[in-house]
Amino acid sequence: MANSKDNLSKYGKTFIGFDEPSGNAMDSIGGYTGTLYNAPTRVTGWNGIGNAMSFNGTNQYVDFNSKIIPIGAKSIRFKIKILNKPSIPSLLLATTDASTKDGDTIAIDTNGRVYWNSLRAIASNPRFSLYSNKIITDGLWHDVLFIWDGKTNSDSVKVYIDDMIAPDATTTALETEIRIGTYNLRLGAVNNGTTPTTYFYNGQLDSIEIYDRVVSPIPDKYLIQHNSQYKFYDGSSWITTTPTETNFLLYGMENLDHIKEAQWKELSGNKSIVMWSDFEDKQFASIVLNKDTFKAQDLLGDTAQVIYYTDSDTSLVSFETGVEPYSVYDYIGELPEVLVYTETTDDIIVSTTTEPFDIYDEFGDSVEVLYYTDDEEVNEADLILEANWSPIDELEGDFEVVTWTDEAPETAQRVLEMTAIPKPQFIKLVNPKRVYGALDDVIVNDISQSYRDEARYFIAGETPDKWYVWDKKLEKFVVSDASTEQAISANGMKHTDLNNITDAQWRTWKEKYLNIGVFLKDNPRDTIVSVVESVSYEDYLPRDTTTISDTSLYILNTTAKIDISFDANILKGILSDDDLTRVQYRVLLNNGYYYPTDGSFTKLGESPQNIELVIGSKDIRIDDWNTLKIEFQDFFGTTDYWQASFIGSYSGLMFKDVYGQYFSSEIGEVLQYLDFGVIIAGQTTIEHEVILKNQYGYDVKNIHLYANTSNFPTGMTCEFSTSSSPFDPQPDLRLGSVLQNNEEMSFFIRLKSELGATPDANGSFDIIVRADKA
């Protein structure tokens, strides 16, 4: 399953391939943009195809406009090439400054090992820190995959390097992750939210894949079934094994490139290729066996003879040769001379089909006709010339034919008949098609009826100022001249050339739009009739909501919807879209950006998407009106919002006085003190009533009230009671009843001192409450 096409098509959240010809780096799945600083350069990609990004180690880096790396379970895979061990750690990618913020860093240490730190700002030690055992600073390309299942079970974090069967190293996370990275994703340098000054990366980076789950690292495996046996080729001979899962993993071949024609011939008879995969949605397997192309002439020569013996009627014998259709005019030219010899006295008739012409084509625009006759009765000359001309020829550009009649609508006939000589046409889309994700295939159904293929095809981006064709030698799309008919015929692609472009080659098309240019050419003899029935394309996107028919793309898009509740400062909801496109949102509080803080939308996620966000009391106006707004949109950018106003209050189990004033906030910030005044040694204070209110948003039970008296002077105690009369003194209170959401209850507290208690002018204590969710 560890092939990127399967993983990215189903689970991919981000793919950064650096395959753009120039300019910014793009996330081809999420649509995020990476700005290049100090001109890091594009070099040949890790597999010899496309581009990789090269960093100089002194000042080059790339900043994206989103944090991108998800919270919780995740997989991060990339290709890396680095020559030397760095003198200080060099950062590959980061959403934190690697010391005091939330987020992730992946880097190379001074020993040449790759490592992953997941940091938590509230603790001095990281959530986890995983270092590889393998040294990768050898100047070769390496395939690195980090995964974390988001849990704290043993060996929950793993790294694979090149070998995707067994992990290179593992570790355990200390806690799960609930906070997103502090800064947007940066490649190639430390990330402190400002211009970096240290930890620059010196090397090459390519094909960054990011997922919000653990993806299987195990690649698809192949065995060859031959004569009821299962075999693999170890580089020198065929080895027989049994088709168990263990043997597929141990001996199965990841590709068949190393098997040549001579080795295939060793397996006589029928052969089958058997594939093992743990990808749950795998529906078919595709194997390409390459062989050098050849023609019959390569085997038989240019003057091959076919000898056929039969005792049947020879009129039934026919032979077909695989040559391109041709016309006699291809051999004898457009103006042939016909010489006929015959001994008969019959009339000789030679007919030929030519394009229509008139006298002006032969003699020019100005013709004088001299007329002679010896008929004495003729006193004037009449000349009738039939020419292929119409008044419409004088109208330049587009025109409309408007008819008027006073006939009744049910009887009026509006018929316009036209005859014309076919002219070559270059047709392109009025509105280019938007490409979402990566382009996978373009399919042309060309049903031309021609002895010679004259139709030509080009592709372009959003604007047709440049037309491209696929160059088989350079293995890339190149700009082609389409300015004249001759250039189009010479440079354009035939429909077979267009249909033979592979999905891997189409993915090198990095334009956001796709335009198809089609050149059609007919002739009056109808030996060339160009017909294109349909043109369609595919990309890496869910197609449950898309129907492609002929050359039209119909997209069913419904507006995303949200089901929201806001109680006790907790925002809960479900964001969904009926047509199952991915959705995203952002939260605004009092007309300011609250989440994400930079005002961007969250990354596009699968629908439905759960939302749960705690609004801290420090961010709202307590006992005053606040406005909460959620803007949400689907993949196509259709936007809607939900908005509500509320009176700000604290959340949690809150202490209040009898006047309704809070003693502290939910984070322990003191708002007022419970003042007992001066306490005389040996006396007991009057009881004070304290109101406990449940503002959690849900019911609680097993309530436990007690005092932290660590700062009490010696001889001083605190007593609790559920009533003031009588006051039943208890060192703490344990309440078995359920306290419902927004329900209040009173309890009473007093202080008792002994004779000889140590005086303390500033004695204090804390009242602590704990409870479980009901």
Secondary structure as UniProt FT lines:
FT   HELIX           4..11
FT   STRAND          12..16
FT   STRAND          25..27
FT   TURN            28..30
FT   STRAND          33..37
FT   STRAND          41..44
FT   TURN            46..47
FT   STRAND          51..56
FT   STRAND          61..64
FT   STRAND          74..81
FT   STRAND          90..94
FT   STRAND          103..108
FT   TURN            110..111
FT   STRAND          114..119
FT   TURN            121..122
FT   STRAND          128..131
FT   STRAND          141..148
FT   TURN            154..155
FT   STRAND          157..161
FT   STRAND          169..171
FT   STRAND          186..187
FT   STRAND          202..211
FT   STRAND          221..226
FT   TURN            227..228
FT   STRAND          229..233
FT   STRAND          238..241
FT   HELIX           245..251
FT   TURN            257..258
FT   HELIX           261..265
FT   STRAND          271..276
FT   TURN            280..281
FT   HELIX           296..300
FT   TURN            302..303
FT   HELIX           314..316
FT   HELIX           329..332
FT   HELIX           359..363
FT   TURN            376..377
FT   HELIX           391..394
FT   TURN            409..411
FT   STRAND          425..428
FT   STRAND          433..434
FT   STRAND          439..446
FT   STRAND          449..450
FT   STRAND          456..460
FT   TURN            464..465
FT   STRAND          467..471
FT   TURN            472..475
FT   STRAND          476..480
FT   HELIX           485..491
FT   HELIX           495..499
FT   HELIX           503..506
FT   TURN            507..508
FT   STRAND          513..520
FT   TURN            524..525
FT   STRAND          528..529
FT   STRAND          532..539
FT   TURN            544..545
FT   STRAND          546..549
FT   TURN            550..551
FT   STRAND          552..555
FT   STRAND          561..567
FT   TURN            568..569
FT   STRAND          570..576
FT   TURN            578..579
FT   STRAND          583..589
FT   TURN            590..591
FT   STRAND          592..595
FT   TURN            597..598
FT   STRAND          609..614
FT   HELIX           617..619
FT   STRAND          625..634
FT   TURN            635..636
FT   STRAND          639..648
FT   STRAND          652..656
FT   TURN            658..659
FT   TURN            666..667
FT   TURN            681..682
FT   STRAND          688..695
FT   STRAND          700..708
FT   TURN            710..711
FT   TURN            714..715
FT   STRAND          716..721
FT   STRAND          733..735
FT   TURN            741..742
FT   STRAND          744..753
FT   TURN            755..756
FT   TURN            761..762
FT   STRAND          766..773
//
